[in-house]
Amino acid sequence: MEIRDKDKITMTHTGLLTGKNGKKVIHVCFERKNQTGNDYAEIILPSRKVVHAKGFEEGELAQLQLYLKDQEKDIIKNAKQINHDIIFKF
């Protein structure tokens, strides 16, 4: 399965959050428009576990997980910056 350019997937993520086991996690969301609304996938780093998905096929989810594996260091760096910015805005 190949993700096509015309699908225009948007990725957003949280800052560092404390997961159920007390370890730090980041929630990463992928969205794209479809004819009836949006396809959506939420994947947690660092495990790359899919916690919610609607509209993405299994092969596409696997590609998103591989993308996260390749981009993990940058996403973690950005998530830490989000936390830093929030702390120092208050």
Backbone bond lengths (Angstrom), bond angles and torsions (degrees), N, CA, C in turn:
res aa  C-N    CA-C-N  psi(-1)  N-CA   C-N-CA  omega(-1)  CA-C   N-CA-C  phi
1 M - - - 1.453 - - 1.526 108.26 -
2 E 1.294 116.13 135.67 1.460 120.84 -178.68 1.520 109.41 -122.55
3 I 1.325 116.90 132.37 1.457 120.94 175.50 1.524 107.62 -79.04
4 R 1.316 116.18 124.58 1.454 121.61 -176.21 1.523 111.17 -87.63
5 D 1.350 116.79 148.47 1.466 121.71 -179.95 1.519 112.03 -57.85
6 K 1.311 117.29 -36.29 1.460 119.65 -176.69 1.530 112.33 -68.03
7 D 1.326 117.98 -13.65 1.464 121.04 179.72 1.528 112.52 -71.89
8 K 1.315 118.65 -23.22 1.467 124.91 177.02 1.530 112.38 39.79
9 I 1.286 115.07 81.14 1.460 121.92 -179.46 1.522 108.94 -88.39
10 T 1.326 115.93 132.55 1.455 122.41 175.98 1.524 108.47 -102.56
11 M 1.334 115.97 133.77 1.460 120.91 178.11 1.522 108.95 -115.00
12 T 1.320 116.58 133.42 1.462 122.38 171.78 1.526 107.31 -131.62
13 H 1.332 116.07 160.58 1.467 118.65 176.87 1.514 110.59 -150.56
14 T 1.305 114.56 160.06 1.452 121.92 178.05 1.522 109.95 -83.65
15 G 1.308 115.02 176.16 1.454 120.59 165.29 1.523 107.62 -78.12
16 L 1.324 116.21 -168.91 1.468 119.94 177.65 1.525 109.03 -72.62
17 L 1.322 116.03 128.72 1.457 122.76 177.83 1.521 108.86 -120.51
18 T 1.312 116.43 159.07 1.458 120.24 175.76 1.518 108.33 -91.98
19 G 1.329 116.25 121.48 1.461 122.04 -178.89 1.516 111.74 -79.03
20 K 1.323 115.54 179.91 1.465 122.22 -178.79 1.524 112.29 -59.37
21 N 1.327 116.42 -32.85 1.468 120.36 -178.24 1.526 112.65 -89.68
22 G 1.336 117.37 6.40 1.450 121.59 179.17 1.523 114.19 87.35
23 K 1.317 117.55 -4.55 1.463 121.47 179.40 1.523 109.96 -89.34
24 K 1.322 116.05 156.61 1.460 121.84 179.75 1.524 110.40 -74.27
25 V 1.331 116.30 136.62 1.459 122.98 177.86 1.523 109.28 -137.12
26 I 1.313 115.35 164.01 1.455 122.99 175.09 1.520 106.78 -130.82
27 H 1.322 116.95 129.93 1.455 121.48 175.43 1.517 108.17 -93.19
28 V 1.337 116.02 123.39 1.461 122.28 -179.64 1.526 107.81 -113.18
29 C 1.324 116.11 129.05 1.465 121.45 -178.71 1.522 110.12 -116.51
30 F 1.315 115.47 137.12 1.461 123.09 175.40 1.522 107.40 -118.74
31 E 1.326 116.97 134.05 1.459 121.63 178.16 1.518 110.10 -136.72
32 R 1.319 115.18 149.41 1.464 121.33 170.68 1.522 107.56 -150.38
33 K 1.295 114.22 148.96 1.463 119.80 178.83 1.527 110.11 -75.69
34 N 1.334 114.83 145.10 1.455 121.15 171.05 1.523 108.01 -130.89
35 Q 1.306 118.95 -173.94 1.465 121.06 -176.37 1.526 113.64 -66.44
36 T 1.316 117.55 -25.19 1.473 120.27 -176.00 1.520 113.73 -113.51
37 G 1.307 118.98 1.94 1.465 121.48 -178.06 1.509 111.00 156.62
38 N 1.323 116.21 -121.14 1.457 121.32 -178.21 1.516 111.57 -133.15
39 D 1.334 115.55 143.22 1.460 121.85 164.91 1.519 105.43 -86.71
40 Y 1.325 116.55 148.46 1.462 120.60 -172.56 1.528 109.81 -146.03
41 A 1.315 115.78 140.20 1.469 120.59 172.73 1.517 108.28 -142.76
42 E 1.319 116.13 134.37 1.462 122.19 176.08 1.526 107.55 -119.62
43 I 1.325 114.87 125.15 1.460 121.34 -176.86 1.523 107.61 -129.48
44 I 1.316 116.45 139.56 1.466 121.47 -178.30 1.521 109.70 -99.51
45 L 1.320 115.08 134.27 1.470 121.39 170.53 1.506 108.34 -100.63
46 P 1.308 121.45 145.70 1.449 126.93 10.94 1.532 114.41 -90.91
47 S 1.328 119.13 -4.31 1.477 119.99 -175.24 1.532 113.26 -72.90
48 R 1.316 117.31 -21.89 1.471 124.07 -175.11 1.527 111.50 60.69
49 K 1.331 115.54 31.22 1.465 121.75 177.99 1.531 108.96 -82.07
50 V 1.332 116.41 131.04 1.457 121.53 175.76 1.527 107.39 -78.37
51 V 1.338 117.24 119.51 1.462 120.37 -179.48 1.521 112.21 -101.35
52 H 1.333 116.59 -20.30 1.463 120.42 177.75 1.522 108.16 -158.64
53 A 1.319 116.58 136.32 1.459 119.96 177.30 1.514 109.50 -151.88
54 K 1.323 115.00 139.82 1.465 122.06 176.86 1.526 107.68 -145.12
55 G 1.315 117.08 118.51 1.451 121.23 174.73 1.517 115.90 95.21
56 F 1.319 118.29 -19.88 1.466 121.26 176.50 1.525 109.00 -88.60
57 E 1.322 116.31 135.31 1.465 120.84 177.15 1.527 109.77 -77.67
58 E 1.330 116.70 162.97 1.471 121.73 -177.98 1.527 111.86 -55.94
59 G 1.328 117.35 -43.08 1.464 121.02 179.10 1.524 112.06 -63.29
60 E 1.319 116.27 -37.28 1.463 120.36 177.56 1.522 110.83 -67.42
61 L 1.324 116.58 -41.31 1.468 120.17 177.48 1.526 110.72 -62.04
62 A 1.324 116.81 -39.70 1.466 120.46 177.52 1.524 110.22 -62.77
63 Q 1.334 117.44 -39.07 1.460 120.29 177.87 1.528 111.34 -66.96
64 L 1.328 116.67 -38.41 1.461 119.71 177.05 1.531 110.65 -64.02
65 Q 1.321 116.50 -39.35 1.459 120.28 177.78 1.530 110.93 -64.68
66 L 1.327 117.64 -40.11 1.468 120.87 176.14 1.522 111.16 -64.89
67 Y 1.326 116.47 -40.03 1.462 120.73 176.60 1.527 109.93 -58.82
68 L 1.340 116.37 -44.98 1.465 120.07 179.74 1.526 111.57 -63.84
69 K 1.318 116.57 -36.48 1.464 120.12 177.53 1.524 109.87 -60.24
70 D 1.335 116.57 -43.69 1.465 121.45 -179.69 1.527 112.87 -70.46
71 Q 1.318 117.17 -32.15 1.471 121.85 -174.20 1.523 113.65 -102.32
72 E 1.311 117.66 4.19 1.459 122.05 -171.68 1.531 113.41 -54.51
73 K 1.317 118.18 -45.80 1.467 120.40 -178.05 1.520 111.61 -61.05
74 D 1.326 117.10 -43.35 1.465 120.75 179.82 1.527 111.46 -67.35
75 I 1.318 116.89 -39.78 1.462 120.27 179.50 1.523 110.28 -65.52
76 I 1.320 117.69 -42.13 1.466 120.99 177.81 1.528 110.25 -62.58
77 K 1.310 116.39 -42.62 1.473 120.49 177.96 1.533 110.22 -59.91
78 N 1.323 116.93 -45.26 1.469 120.57 178.99 1.524 111.66 -65.56
79 A 1.329 117.24 -39.02 1.464 121.21 178.99 1.531 110.65 -63.48
80 K 1.313 116.99 -40.52 1.467 120.43 177.03 1.529 110.54 -63.49
81 Q 1.327 116.50 -37.19 1.464 120.43 178.80 1.526 110.49 -66.74
82 I 1.330 117.00 -37.74 1.468 120.35 176.79 1.522 109.51 -59.61
83 N 1.324 117.06 -46.97 1.469 120.89 179.02 1.526 110.65 -60.85
84 H 1.309 116.93 -43.32 1.458 121.86 -179.80 1.532 110.10 -61.12
85 D 1.318 116.93 -46.82 1.454 121.34 -178.63 1.525 112.10 -63.29
86 I 1.331 116.88 -39.97 1.458 120.68 179.27 1.525 110.60 -65.03
87 I 1.307 117.12 -44.88 1.469 121.57 -178.80 1.524 110.61 -61.00
88 F 1.309 117.55 -43.32 1.456 119.94 -174.41 1.525 113.78 -86.61
89 K 1.328 119.19 -5.00 1.455 121.10 174.08 1.525 110.94 -80.18
90 F 1.328 117.26 -27.31 1.460 120.56 -178.19 1.462 110.31 -84.60
